[in-house]
Amino acid sequence: MQTKEPLNTASLQRFIEQVKGADMGNQKEVRIDINTAKHITYTLATVLARLAGDYEALMAHNNTAEAKKDETVNVQVDGGKL
């Protein structure tokens, strides 16, 4: 997933607030309708896919940087004249 469009995490934020409210009210369960569950699932999948893509890009960048580090540079110093 190469796009860097902002993620719509509103469904996750609402769910988190719902869980916090249930916890503060000492409720034993939280119920959500199927549409909310679908939105949460889609948002989580999108977030995880973006995270995996960013991680792969970071690892590829680090591997390229490491490969450049391993290059050998030979320098000869003859003393020269001033």
N, C-alpha and C positions, 0 to 999 in steps of 0.2 A: 504494500500500500504506500505509494509514493506521495500522495497528496498531503498537504500541510494545512488543510482547511480546519477551522476550529471545530472541536468535537462538541456535540450537544449532549451534555451530561445531566440535563435537567431531571430526567427520569431517575438517575442514580441518586441525585441530591434529594429528591422527594422521598425515595425509598429509605435513604439514610435517616432523614428527619422522622419518617414514620417509625423506624426501628428505635430511634432515640426516644421518641414520645412513648412508645410501648414499654420500653425499658424503665423510663421514669415513672410510668403508671403501674409498674409491676405486672404488666400483662404477660401471659404465658405464650402467646402466639401473635403473629402478624399475618393478616390475610391480604392478598392482592388479587386483582382480577387478571384475566388472561392477557388483556391488551397491555396492562402495565408490565406484566412478566415478559411479554414479547419485547417491549421497549427496553427494559433493563437488560435482557439477553442480547439484543442487537447492540446496545451501547457498550456493554462489557466486551463483546466480541470485537467491536471496532477499536476499543481502547487497547485490547491485548494484541490485535493484529498490528496496530501502529507501533506499540512498544516492541514487538518482535522485529518489525522492519527497522526501527531505529537502532535496536541492539545489533542486528546484522550489519547495518551500515557502519556503526561504531567499530565493530570487530574487524570489518574489512579495512577501514581506515587505519586502525592500529596495526594490523598485519602489514599493510603497505609501509607504514612508518618504520616498523621493525625491520622490514626487508631493506629499506634504505639505510638504516643504522648499521647493518651488517656489511655494507660495502667497505672494502679495504682501500685506504688511501696511503700511498707510499710517498714519503718526503725525504729527499736527500739534502743534507746541509754540508756544504764544502768549506765553510768558514768565511769565504769571501774576503775582500779587501775594502778597507775604509779610506 
